[in-house]
Amino acid sequence: MEPERLGYWLVTIAGTVLCGWWLSIRPGASCRNVATPVAFLLILLSSLLAILTVSR
């Protein structure tokens, strides 16, 4: 995959997970029981991005 496409998908996925995290923890959220899995995905995503950054 070209580096531009890889970067685009990484930013898209990271933004989506971050938005899901914010929507699940904000005051008055209706999806409050989704906060733990989304927080786990956010930590996992940041770890994978750090590994990708170091390996490039």
CHARMM internal coordinates of N, CA and C (Angstrom, degrees):
IC EDIT
DIST 1 N 1 CA 1.4439
DIST 1 CA 1 C 1.5268
ANGL 1 N 1 CA 1 C 108.54
DIST 1 C 2 N 1.3195
ANGL 1 CA 1 C 2 N 116.47
DIHE 1 N 1 CA 1 C 2 N 141.14
DIST 2 N 2 CA 1.4588
ANGL 1 C 2 N 2 CA 119.99
DIHE 1 CA 1 C 2 N 2 CA 179.41
DIST 2 CA 2 C 1.5281
ANGL 2 N 2 CA 2 C 110.70
DIHE 1 C 2 N 2 CA 2 C -67.40
DIST 2 C 3 N 1.3315
ANGL 2 CA 2 C 3 N 117.30
DIHE 2 N 2 CA 2 C 3 N 149.29
DIST 3 N 3 CA 1.4703
ANGL 2 C 3 N 3 CA 119.60
DIHE 2 CA 2 C 3 N 3 CA -178.18
DIST 3 CA 3 C 1.5350
ANGL 3 N 3 CA 3 C 113.14
DIHE 2 C 3 N 3 CA 3 C -59.86
DIST 3 C 4 N 1.3396
ANGL 3 CA 3 C 4 N 117.66
DIHE 3 N 3 CA 3 C 4 N -33.02
DIST 4 N 4 CA 1.4592
ANGL 3 C 4 N 4 CA 120.14
DIHE 3 CA 3 C 4 N 4 CA -179.51
DIST 4 CA 4 C 1.5383
ANGL 4 N 4 CA 4 C 110.75
DIHE 3 C 4 N 4 CA 4 C -65.72
DIST 4 C 5 N 1.3247
ANGL 4 CA 4 C 5 N 115.66
DIHE 4 N 4 CA 4 C 5 N -42.79
DIST 5 N 5 CA 1.4673
ANGL 4 C 5 N 5 CA 119.43
DIHE 4 CA 4 C 5 N 5 CA 179.23
DIST 5 CA 5 C 1.5194
ANGL 5 N 5 CA 5 C 111.23
DIHE 4 C 5 N 5 CA 5 C -67.60
DIST 5 C 6 N 1.3119
ANGL 5 CA 5 C 6 N 116.85
DIHE 5 N 5 CA 5 C 6 N -40.20
DIST 6 N 6 CA 1.4656
ANGL 5 C 6 N 6 CA 120.56
DIHE 5 CA 5 C 6 N 6 CA 178.79
DIST 6 CA 6 C 1.5230
ANGL 6 N 6 CA 6 C 110.10
DIHE 5 C 6 N 6 CA 6 C -61.60
DIST 6 C 7 N 1.3207
ANGL 6 CA 6 C 7 N 116.69
DIHE 6 N 6 CA 6 C 7 N -44.71
DIST 7 N 7 CA 1.4578
ANGL 6 C 7 N 7 CA 120.64
DIHE 6 CA 6 C 7 N 7 CA 178.42
DIST 7 CA 7 C 1.5162
ANGL 7 N 7 CA 7 C 112.19
DIHE 6 C 7 N 7 CA 7 C -62.84
DIST 7 C 8 N 1.3354
ANGL 7 CA 7 C 8 N 116.42
DIHE 7 N 7 CA 7 C 8 N -40.49
DIST 8 N 8 CA 1.4633
ANGL 7 C 8 N 8 CA 120.75
DIHE 7 CA 7 C 8 N 8 CA 178.59
DIST 8 CA 8 C 1.5239
ANGL 8 N 8 CA 8 C 110.85
DIHE 7 C 8 N 8 CA 8 C -60.67
DIST 8 C 9 N 1.3214
ANGL 8 CA 8 C 9 N 117.18
DIHE 8 N 8 CA 8 C 9 N -47.22
DIST 9 N 9 CA 1.4631
ANGL 8 C 9 N 9 CA 120.02
DIHE 8 CA 8 C 9 N 9 CA -178.15
DIST 9 CA 9 C 1.5200
ANGL 9 N 9 CA 9 C 111.69
DIHE 8 C 9 N 9 CA 9 C -69.03
DIST 9 C 10 N 1.3225
ANGL 9 CA 9 C 10 N 117.83
DIHE 9 N 9 CA 9 C 10 N -35.82
DIST 10 N 10 CA 1.4658
ANGL 9 C 10 N 10 CA 119.80
DIHE 9 CA 9 C 10 N 10 CA 177.38
DIST 10 CA 10 C 1.5240
ANGL 10 N 10 CA 10 C 111.07
DIHE 9 C 10 N 10 CA 10 C -63.70
DIST 10 C 11 N 1.3307
ANGL 10 CA 10 C 11 N 116.38
DIHE 10 N 10 CA 10 C 11 N -43.57
DIST 11 N 11 CA 1.4643
ANGL 10 C 11 N 11 CA 119.96
DIHE 10 CA 10 C 11 N 11 CA 179.31
DIST 11 CA 11 C 1.5264
ANGL 11 N 11 CA 11 C 110.61
DIHE 10 C 11 N 11 CA 11 C -67.28
DIST 11 C 12 N 1.3268
ANGL 11 CA 11 C 12 N 117.41
DIHE 11 N 11 CA 11 C 12 N -39.43
DIST 12 N 12 CA 1.4589
ANGL 11 C 12 N 12 CA 120.83
DIHE 11 CA 11 C 12 N 12 CA 179.04
DIST 12 CA 12 C 1.5217
ANGL 12 N 12 CA 12 C 111.67
DIHE 11 C 12 N 12 CA 12 C -63.56
DIST 12 C 13 N 1.3188
ANGL 12 CA 12 C 13 N 116.79
DIHE 12 N 12 CA 12 C 13 N -46.93
DIST 13 N 13 CA 1.4678
ANGL 12 C 13 N 13 CA 120.45
DIHE 12 CA 12 C 13 N 13 CA -179.67
DIST 13 CA 13 C 1.5276
ANGL 13 N 13 CA 13 C 110.40
DIHE 12 C 13 N 13 CA 13 C -66.58
DIST 13 C 14 N 1.3317
ANGL 13 CA 13 C 14 N 117.25
DIHE 13 N 13 CA 13 C 14 N -42.11
DIST 14 N 14 CA 1.4627
ANGL 13 C 14 N 14 CA 120.02
DIHE 13 CA 13 C 14 N 14 CA 179.35
DIST 14 CA 14 C 1.5287
ANGL 14 N 14 CA 14 C 110.71
DIHE 13 C 14 N 14 CA 14 C -62.74
DIST 14 C 15 N 1.3110
ANGL 14 CA 14 C 15 N 117.63
DIHE 14 N 14 CA 14 C 15 N -41.93
DIST 15 N 15 CA 1.4614
ANGL 14 C 15 N 15 CA 121.13
DIHE 14 CA 14 C 15 N 15 CA 178.20
DIST 15 CA 15 C 1.5125
ANGL 15 N 15 CA 15 C 112.42
DIHE 14 C 15 N 15 CA 15 C -64.39
DIST 15 C 16 N 1.3137
ANGL 15 CA 15 C 16 N 116.99
DIHE 15 N 15 CA 15 C 16 N -40.26
DIST 16 N 16 CA 1.4589
ANGL 15 C 16 N 16 CA 121.23
DIHE 15 CA 15 C 16 N 16 CA 179.16
DIST 16 CA 16 C 1.5246
ANGL 16 N 16 CA 16 C 111.50
DIHE 15 C 16 N 16 CA 16 C -64.70
DIST 16 C 17 N 1.3158
ANGL 16 CA 16 C 17 N 116.80
DIHE 16 N 16 CA 16 C 17 N -44.69
DIST 17 N 17 CA 1.4710
ANGL 16 C 17 N 17 CA 120.09
DIHE 16 CA 16 C 17 N 17 CA 179.18
DIST 17 CA 17 C 1.5277
ANGL 17 N 17 CA 17 C 110.43
DIHE 16 C 17 N 17 CA 17 C -65.80
DIST 17 C 18 N 1.3246
ANGL 17 CA 17 C 18 N 116.97
DIHE 17 N 17 CA 17 C 18 N -40.34
DIST 18 N 18 CA 1.4616
ANGL 17 C 18 N 18 CA 120.14
DIHE 17 CA 17 C 18 N 18 CA 179.10
DIST 18 CA 18 C 1.5278
ANGL 18 N 18 CA 18 C 111.20
DIHE 17 C 18 N 18 CA 18 C -64.67
DIST 18 C 19 N 1.3245
ANGL 18 CA 18 C 19 N 117.86
DIHE 18 N 18 CA 18 C 19 N -40.30
DIST 19 N 19 CA 1.4686
ANGL 18 C 19 N 19 CA 121.03
DIHE 18 CA 18 C 19 N 19 CA 176.87
DIST 19 CA 19 C 1.5274
ANGL 19 N 19 CA 19 C 110.95
DIHE 18 C 19 N 19 CA 19 C -65.26
DIST 19 C 20 N 1.3155
ANGL 19 CA 19 C 20 N 117.34
DIHE 19 N 19 CA 19 C 20 N -40.73
DIST 20 N 20 CA 1.4618
ANGL 19 C 20 N 20 CA 120.39
DIHE 19 CA 19 C 20 N 20 CA 177.08
DIST 20 CA 20 C 1.5178
ANGL 20 N 20 CA 20 C 111.78
DIHE 19 C 20 N 20 CA 20 C -62.87
DIST 20 C 21 N 1.3226
ANGL 20 CA 20 C 21 N 116.02
DIHE 20 N 20 CA 20 C 21 N -39.03
DIST 21 N 21 CA 1.4595
ANGL 20 C 21 N 21 CA 120.27
DIHE 20 CA 20 C 21 N 21 CA 178.30
DIST 21 CA 21 C 1.5214
ANGL 21 N 21 CA 21 C 110.09
DIHE 20 C 21 N 21 CA 21 C -64.34
DIST 21 C 22 N 1.3376
ANGL 21 CA 21 C 22 N 116.73
DIHE 21 N 21 CA 21 C 22 N -45.99
DIST 22 N 22 CA 1.4599
ANGL 21 C 22 N 22 CA 120.39
DIHE 21 CA 21 C 22 N 22 CA -179.14
DIST 22 CA 22 C 1.5262
ANGL 22 N 22 CA 22 C 110.72
DIHE 21 C 22 N 22 CA 22 C -63.88
DIST 22 C 23 N 1.3236
ANGL 22 CA 22 C 23 N 117.80
DIHE 22 N 22 CA 22 C 23 N -41.90
DIST 23 N 23 CA 1.4578
ANGL 22 C 23 N 23 CA 120.36
DIHE 22 CA 22 C 23 N 23 CA -179.33
DIST 23 CA 23 C 1.5290
ANGL 23 N 23 CA 23 C 112.20
DIHE 22 C 23 N 23 CA 23 C -67.33
DIST 23 C 24 N 1.3286
ANGL 23 CA 23 C 24 N 117.70
DIHE 23 N 23 CA 23 C 24 N -24.39
DIST 24 N 24 CA 1.4569
ANGL 23 C 24 N 24 CA 119.19
DIHE 23 CA 23 C 24 N 24 CA -178.94
DIST 24 CA 24 C 1.5270
ANGL 24 N 24 CA 24 C 112.97
DIHE 23 C 24 N 24 CA 24 C -89.38
DIST 24 C 25 N 1.3304
ANGL 24 CA 24 C 25 N 119.46
DIHE 24 N 24 CA 24 C 25 N -18.99
DIST 25 N 25 CA 1.4721
ANGL 24 C 25 N 25 CA 119.81
DIHE 24 CA 24 C 25 N 25 CA -178.73
DIST 25 CA 25 C 1.5125
ANGL 25 N 25 CA 25 C 113.52
DIHE 24 C 25 N 25 CA 25 C -107.85
DIST 25 C 26 N 1.3127
ANGL 25 CA 25 C 26 N 118.34
DIHE 25 N 25 CA 25 C 26 N -9.15
DIST 26 N 26 CA 1.4620
ANGL 25 C 26 N 26 CA 119.72
DIHE 25 CA 25 C 26 N 26 CA -176.90
DIST 26 CA 26 C 1.5252
ANGL 26 N 26 CA 26 C 110.15
DIHE 25 C 26 N 26 CA 26 C -65.41
DIST 26 C 27 N 1.3205
ANGL 26 CA 26 C 27 N 116.94
DIHE 26 N 26 CA 26 C 27 N 155.76
DIST 27 N 27 CA 1.4674
ANGL 26 C 27 N 27 CA 119.84
DIHE 26 CA 26 C 27 N 27 CA 178.61
DIST 27 CA 27 C 1.5290
ANGL 27 N 27 CA 27 C 110.65
DIHE 26 C 27 N 27 CA 27 C -61.94
DIST 27 C 28 N 1.3010
ANGL 27 CA 27 C 28 N 116.75
DIHE 27 N 27 CA 27 C 28 N 134.93
DIST 28 N 28 CA 1.4510
ANGL 27 C 28 N 28 CA 121.45
DIHE 27 CA 27 C 28 N 28 CA 179.13
DIST 28 CA 28 C 1.5163
ANGL 28 N 28 CA 28 C 114.14
DIHE 27 C 28 N 28 CA 28 C 78.85
DIST 28 C 29 N 1.3161
ANGL 28 CA 28 C 29 N 117.91
DIHE 28 N 28 CA 28 C 29 N 18.55
DIST 29 N 29 CA 1.4668
ANGL 28 C 29 N 29 CA 121.00
DIHE 28 CA 28 C 29 N 29 CA -178.36
DIST 29 CA 29 C 1.5259
ANGL 29 N 29 CA 29 C 110.25
DIHE 28 C 29 N 29 CA 29 C -71.02
DIST 29 C 30 N 1.3282
ANGL 29 CA 29 C 30 N 115.90
DIHE 29 N 29 CA 29 C 30 N 137.76
DIST 30 N 30 CA 1.4661
ANGL 29 C 30 N 30 CA 119.32
DIHE 29 CA 29 C 30 N 30 CA 178.80
DIST 30 CA 30 C 1.5265
ANGL 30 N 30 CA 30 C 111.48
DIHE 29 C 30 N 30 CA 30 C -85.65
DIST 30 C 31 N 1.3259
ANGL 30 CA 30 C 31 N 117.65
DIHE 30 N 30 CA 30 C 31 N -17.43
DIST 31 N 31 CA 1.4723
ANGL 30 C 31 N 31 CA 122.11
DIHE 30 CA 30 C 31 N 31 CA -179.63
DIST 31 CA 31 C 1.5226
ANGL 31 N 31 CA 31 C 110.46
DIHE 30 C 31 N 31 CA 31 C -105.90
DIST 31 C 32 N 1.3157
ANGL 31 CA 31 C 32 N 117.45
DIHE 31 N 31 CA 31 C 32 N 45.35
DIST 32 N 32 CA 1.4541
ANGL 31 C 32 N 32 CA 120.47
DIHE 31 CA 31 C 32 N 32 CA -173.80
DIST 32 CA 32 C 1.5254
ANGL 32 N 32 CA 32 C 112.98
DIHE 31 C 32 N 32 CA 32 C -64.81
DIST 32 C 33 N 1.3235
ANGL 32 CA 32 C 33 N 119.39
DIHE 32 N 32 CA 32 C 33 N -30.00
DIST 33 N 33 CA 1.4637
ANGL 32 C 33 N 33 CA 120.78
DIHE 32 CA 32 C 33 N 33 CA -179.37
DIST 33 CA 33 C 1.5236
ANGL 33 N 33 CA 33 C 112.51
DIHE 32 C 33 N 33 CA 33 C -77.90
DIST 33 C 34 N 1.3255
ANGL 33 CA 33 C 34 N 117.97
DIHE 33 N 33 CA 33 C 34 N 4.47
DIST 34 N 34 CA 1.4565
ANGL 33 C 34 N 34 CA 121.93
DIHE 33 CA 33 C 34 N 34 CA 176.74
DIST 34 CA 34 C 1.5347
ANGL 34 N 34 CA 34 C 110.30
DIHE 33 C 34 N 34 CA 34 C -96.75
DIST 34 C 35 N 1.3230
ANGL 34 CA 34 C 35 N 117.18
DIHE 34 N 34 CA 34 C 35 N -6.70
DIST 35 N 35 CA 1.4644
ANGL 34 C 35 N 35 CA 121.31
DIHE 34 CA 34 C 35 N 35 CA -173.69
DIST 35 CA 35 C 1.5248
ANGL 35 N 35 CA 35 C 112.65
DIHE 34 C 35 N 35 CA 35 C -61.13
DIST 35 C 36 N 1.3127
ANGL 35 CA 35 C 36 N 119.12
DIHE 35 N 35 CA 35 C 36 N -41.38
DIST 36 N 36 CA 1.4644
ANGL 35 C 36 N 36 CA 121.10
DIHE 35 CA 35 C 36 N 36 CA -177.43
DIST 36 CA 36 C 1.5252
ANGL 36 N 36 CA 36 C 112.44
DIHE 35 C 36 N 36 CA 36 C -66.04
DIST 36 C 37 N 1.3439
ANGL 36 CA 36 C 37 N 120.06
DIHE 36 N 36 CA 36 C 37 N -49.57
DIST 37 N 37 CA 1.4666
ANGL 36 C 37 N 37 CA 118.34
DIHE 36 CA 36 C 37 N 37 CA 177.96
DIST 37 CA 37 C 1.5256
ANGL 37 N 37 CA 37 C 113.30
DIHE 36 C 37 N 37 CA 37 C -63.30
DIST 37 C 38 N 1.3237
ANGL 37 CA 37 C 38 N 116.83
DIHE 37 N 37 CA 37 C 38 N -36.99
DIST 38 N 38 CA 1.4668
ANGL 37 C 38 N 38 CA 119.41
DIHE 37 CA 37 C 38 N 38 CA -179.70
DIST 38 CA 38 C 1.5209
ANGL 38 N 38 CA 38 C 109.96
DIHE 37 C 38 N 38 CA 38 C -69.75
DIST 38 C 39 N 1.3238
ANGL 38 CA 38 C 39 N 118.02
DIHE 38 N 38 CA 38 C 39 N -38.11
DIST 39 N 39 CA 1.4633
ANGL 38 C 39 N 39 CA 120.87
DIHE 38 CA 38 C 39 N 39 CA 176.63
DIST 39 CA 39 C 1.5314
ANGL 39 N 39 CA 39 C 110.38
DIHE 38 C 39 N 39 CA 39 C -63.42
DIST 39 C 40 N 1.3373
ANGL 39 CA 39 C 40 N 116.62
DIHE 39 N 39 CA 39 C 40 N -40.05
DIST 40 N 40 CA 1.4605
ANGL 39 C 40 N 40 CA 120.16
DIHE 39 CA 39 C 40 N 40 CA 176.57
DIST 40 CA 40 C 1.5317
ANGL 40 N 40 CA 40 C 110.50
DIHE 39 C 40 N 40 CA 40 C -62.36
DIST 40 C 41 N 1.3281
ANGL 40 CA 40 C 41 N 117.09
DIHE 40 N 40 CA 40 C 41 N -43.91
DIST 41 N 41 CA 1.4728
ANGL 40 C 41 N 41 CA 120.17
DIHE 40 CA 40 C 41 N 41 CA 178.18
DIST 41 CA 41 C 1.5180
ANGL 41 N 41 CA 41 C 111.33
DIHE 40 C 41 N 41 CA 41 C -62.55
DIST 41 C 42 N 1.3263
ANGL 41 CA 41 C 42 N 117.59
DIHE 41 N 41 CA 41 C 42 N -37.54
DIST 42 N 42 CA 1.4601
ANGL 41 C 42 N 42 CA 121.19
DIHE 41 CA 41 C 42 N 42 CA 179.06
DIST 42 CA 42 C 1.5262
ANGL 42 N 42 CA 42 C 111.17
DIHE 41 C 42 N 42 CA 42 C -65.45
DIST 42 C 43 N 1.3238
ANGL 42 CA 42 C 43 N 117.25
DIHE 42 N 42 CA 42 C 43 N -41.96
DIST 43 N 43 CA 1.4673
ANGL 42 C 43 N 43 CA 121.08
DIHE 42 CA 42 C 43 N 43 CA 177.38
DIST 43 CA 43 C 1.5242
ANGL 43 N 43 CA 43 C 110.26
DIHE 42 C 43 N 43 CA 43 C -66.12
DIST 43 C 44 N 1.3231
ANGL 43 CA 43 C 44 N 116.99
DIHE 43 N 43 CA 43 C 44 N -42.69
DIST 44 N 44 CA 1.4598
ANGL 43 C 44 N 44 CA 121.31
DIHE 43 CA 43 C 44 N 44 CA 177.90
DIST 44 CA 44 C 1.5208
ANGL 44 N 44 CA 44 C 111.40
DIHE 43 C 44 N 44 CA 44 C -62.61
DIST 44 C 45 N 1.3192
ANGL 44 CA 44 C 45 N 116.85
DIHE 44 N 44 CA 44 C 45 N -43.48
DIST 45 N 45 CA 1.4619
ANGL 44 C 45 N 45 CA 121.01
DIHE 44 CA 44 C 45 N 45 CA 179.73
DIST 45 CA 45 C 1.5236
ANGL 45 N 45 CA 45 C 111.30
DIHE 44 C 45 N 45 CA 45 C -64.08
DIST 45 C 46 N 1.3229
ANGL 45 CA 45 C 46 N 117.56
DIHE 45 N 45 CA 45 C 46 N -42.91
DIST 46 N 46 CA 1.4588
ANGL 45 C 46 N 46 CA 119.33
DIHE 45 CA 45 C 46 N 46 CA 179.39
DIST 46 CA 46 C 1.5223
ANGL 46 N 46 CA 46 C 111.47
DIHE 45 C 46 N 46 CA 46 C -66.14
DIST 46 C 47 N 1.3347
ANGL 46 CA 46 C 47 N 116.89
DIHE 46 N 46 CA 46 C 47 N -35.30
DIST 47 N 47 CA 1.4714
ANGL 46 C 47 N 47 CA 119.97
DIHE 46 CA 46 C 47 N 47 CA 176.03
DIST 47 CA 47 C 1.5231
ANGL 47 N 47 CA 47 C 111.63
DIHE 46 C 47 N 47 CA 47 C -65.72
DIST 47 C 48 N 1.3269
ANGL 47 CA 47 C 48 N 116.49
DIHE 47 N 47 CA 47 C 48 N -43.85
DIST 48 N 48 CA 1.4611
ANGL 47 C 48 N 48 CA 119.85
DIHE 47 CA 47 C 48 N 48 CA 178.84
DIST 48 CA 48 C 1.5249
ANGL 48 N 48 CA 48 C 111.82
DIHE 47 C 48 N 48 CA 48 C -65.62
DIST 48 C 49 N 1.3267
ANGL 48 CA 48 C 49 N 117.60
DIHE 48 N 48 CA 48 C 49 N -38.62
DIST 49 N 49 CA 1.4667
ANGL 48 C 49 N 49 CA 119.79
DIHE 48 CA 48 C 49 N 49 CA 177.67
DIST 49 CA 49 C 1.5202
ANGL 49 N 49 CA 49 C 110.79
DIHE 48 C 49 N 49 CA 49 C -66.05
DIST 49 C 50 N 1.3461
ANGL 49 CA 49 C 50 N 117.54
DIHE 49 N 49 CA 49 C 50 N -36.27
DIST 50 N 50 CA 1.4659
ANGL 49 C 50 N 50 CA 120.37
DIHE 49 CA 49 C 50 N 50 CA 177.82
DIST 50 CA 50 C 1.5321
ANGL 50 N 50 CA 50 C 110.06
DIHE 49 C 50 N 50 CA 50 C -65.95
DIST 50 C 51 N 1.3334
ANGL 50 CA 50 C 51 N 117.06
DIHE 50 N 50 CA 50 C 51 N -41.57
DIST 51 N 51 CA 1.4638
ANGL 50 C 51 N 51 CA 120.44
DIHE 50 CA 50 C 51 N 51 CA 178.07
DIST 51 CA 51 C 1.5325
ANGL 51 N 51 CA 51 C 110.09
DIHE 50 C 51 N 51 CA 51 C -64.21
DIST 51 C 52 N 1.3287
ANGL 51 CA 51 C 52 N 116.62
DIHE 51 N 51 CA 51 C 52 N -41.62
DIST 52 N 52 CA 1.4569
ANGL 51 C 52 N 52 CA 120.60
DIHE 51 CA 51 C 52 N 52 CA 178.62
DIST 52 CA 52 C 1.5212
ANGL 52 N 52 CA 52 C 111.65
DIHE 51 C 52 N 52 CA 52 C -63.38
DIST 52 C 53 N 1.3151
ANGL 52 CA 52 C 53 N 116.76
DIHE 52 N 52 CA 52 C 53 N -39.59
DIST 53 N 53 CA 1.4575
ANGL 52 C 53 N 53 CA 120.98
DIHE 52 CA 52 C 53 N 53 CA 179.03
DIST 53 CA 53 C 1.5283
ANGL 53 N 53 CA 53 C 111.33
DIHE 52 C 53 N 53 CA 53 C -64.75
DIST 53 C 54 N 1.3044
ANGL 53 CA 53 C 54 N 116.77
DIHE 53 N 53 CA 53 C 54 N -42.53
DIST 54 N 54 CA 1.4682
ANGL 53 C 54 N 54 CA 120.99
DIHE 53 CA 53 C 54 N 54 CA -179.54
DIST 54 CA 54 C 1.5272
ANGL 54 N 54 CA 54 C 111.17
DIHE 53 C 54 N 54 CA 54 C -68.64
DIST 54 C 55 N 1.3347
ANGL 54 CA 54 C 55 N 116.84
DIHE 54 N 54 CA 54 C 55 N -36.53
DIST 55 N 55 CA 1.4661
ANGL 54 C 55 N 55 CA 119.95
DIHE 54 CA 54 C 55 N 55 CA -175.48
DIST 55 CA 55 C 1.5256
ANGL 55 N 55 CA 55 C 113.89
DIHE 54 C 55 N 55 CA 55 C -79.46
DIST 55 C 56 N 1.3212
ANGL 55 CA 55 C 56 N 119.00
DIHE 55 N 55 CA 55 C 56 N -14.46
DIST 56 N 56 CA 1.4684
ANGL 55 C 56 N 56 CA 120.97
DIHE 55 CA 55 C 56 N 56 CA -178.52
DIST 56 CA 56 C 1.4653
ANGL 56 N 56 CA 56 C 111.68
DIHE 55 C 56 N 56 CA 56 C -85.07
END
COOR INIT
IC SEED 1 N 1 CA 1 C
IC BUILD
